[in-house]
Amino acid sequence: MIQYALRALVGTVVASVSLAWSTHAPAEEQLDACKLLKQADVEAAFAPRKFDAGTAGKAAVKSSPQLAAVSQCTYTSSGATAKDRITVSLLARRAPSDTSGVTPQAAKTGAIELKATPVDIAGLGDGAYTVNMGSAAFPVIQVNVFRGKRDWFVFACAAMKMDPNGAVAGLKKIAATTLARQ
């Protein structure tokens, strides 16, 4: 189980680094994943669970001529033990220009290199796919959504006791709600 958690962590770190690097002009605005993903949306998607107020990631990146804006927000459900909790997060990336965005195909290629199997999702953003970056014992389900040529949103859910299909359904729900609000 530890090796799967480490693989998921490495995947997130690799994604965070690759999400940030670019070589074009800065975006007009910064991202705040905690303003994009609301606690009420997470609780509605994963009811009857209750979640904390959300924690912003400590490694947010502001856009610059070389870097895309990147922001993360994490919500953790209550539970008697760690095995009973679910963590839901959003990692958002906005490229500084249309030419510096990450394509869905490039992102899927990265997931495949990490030994994951992307599955396309129709009707969500301008391209979307789901992938399990964890294991059967500790699923780390992601729904990756692309909007336009600049925005990449990674909605993720991790837990020891979780139905992967239920996680995908919940993540698709919060992704649709988040995108509709923009």
N, C-alpha and C positions, 0 to 999 in steps of 0.2 A: 504494500500500500504506500509506503514511504516513497518508493521509486516513482510511482504514478503521480503522487503529489508533487515531487520534485520536477517531473517532466512537465506537468501542467504549469508549475511556477516558471520553469525555464521558457516554456512556450509564451507565457505572458510577458516575460522580460524581453525575449527576442521580438515579440510583436510590438512592445512599447518602444524599443529602440528603432525598429524599422518604421514604426508609425511616425516618429518624429523627424527623421532625416529627410531633407529635401534641399533643392538648390535654387529656389526661385523667390520672387518678391513676397513680402509678408501678407497674410490675410488681413482683411479689414477689421475683423473682430476676434476676440479670444473665445475660447470654449470654457464652459463650466458644466461638467457632466452632472453635478448635483442639481443644477437648475433644469437640465434636460430631463432627467429621470427622477420622478417624484415618488416619495414613500407611498402615497395613496395608490399609485399605479402598480407598484410592486405588491402591495398587500392585496389589491383586487385580483391580480393575476395568480397569486399563490395562496389565496384564501383557503382555510381560515387562519393561516399563519399571520403573526404580527411581527413587524420588522422595526429595527431601530431607526433613528432619524437620518441615517446616512453619514458616511465619512468620506471626505474628499481625499483623493490620492495625494501623497506627499511629493510626487515627482511630476507635477503638472509642467508642461512646456508651453511657454508663450511663443507665438509665431515670430519669426524673424526672417531675414532674407534667405537663411539656410535651413530653418526649421519650421515644420508644420506645428500648429497648435494641437496639444494633446492634453486631455483631462480625464480623470477617472473618479468614479463615485461607487461606493460599496455599501450595501444594506445587508445586515445579518438578522436572521429571524431569532426569536426567543426559542429556547428548548432546554430541557432538563440537563442534557449532556451535549458534548460536541457532536456526537452521532445524530442528535435530533435537530440540529440547526441546519439552515440553508443560507448560503451566501449568494446574493445577486449583485451583479456589478455592471457598469457601463464604462467602456473605454472608448472615448470619442477622439477622432482625428480630423482636423480640417487642414488640407494642403494649402500652401500660400497661393497657388495658381492652378488653373485647369490642367496644365501640363505636368504638374508635379504630384498629382493624385495617384493613389494605388488603385489598380483595376481589380475587379473581382477575380479574374483569372490569376493574376500575380499573387493575390492573397491565398487562393486555393492551392497554388503551387507550393507556397510556404507551409501550409498545413500538411500537405502530402509529404513534404520533406521531413516533417516532424512525426511521420507515421500515422497520421489521422486520415479519415476518409470524409471529405466534404460532400454534402448532399444539398443540391439546389432547392431553394424555396421560391415558389412563384408568388407574384403579387405583393411583394414587400420591397419598397424602395425601387431603385433602378437596377437592382441585382442583390440577391441574398443567398446565403447558404448556412447550413448548420453543420457542426462538427463536434465530436466528443474528444477533448484533449486529455481526458483522464482514462479511467478503466471501468470495467463492470462493477468493481468493488467501490470505486470512488469516482463517479462520473463528474466531469467538468464540461458541461454542455455550453456551446457558444452558438449564438445566432449573429452572423456577420451581415451587416446591411450597408449598402452603398447608395449614396444619393448624389446625383450629379457627378462631376469629375473630381470633386474636392473632399467630400465627406465620407468617412468610414466609421461605422458604429459597431462595436463588439459588445453585445449583450451576453452576459455569462451567468451561469448558475452552477454551484458546486455543493455537493452534500454526499454523505455516506448512504443515507436512506432516501433515495430519490428515484422516481420513475423517469428515465430519460425522455420518453415520449411526452409525459406531463410537463417536464422542464422545457422542452421545445415549445409546447403549446403556450406556456406561461411567458416565455421569452418573446415569442412572436406577438403576443398580446401587448406586452409593454413596448416592444419596438414599434408596432403600429400606432399606439397611443402617443409615444414620444415623437415620431415623425409627423403625425397629424398636428401636433401642437406648434410646430416650427413654421 
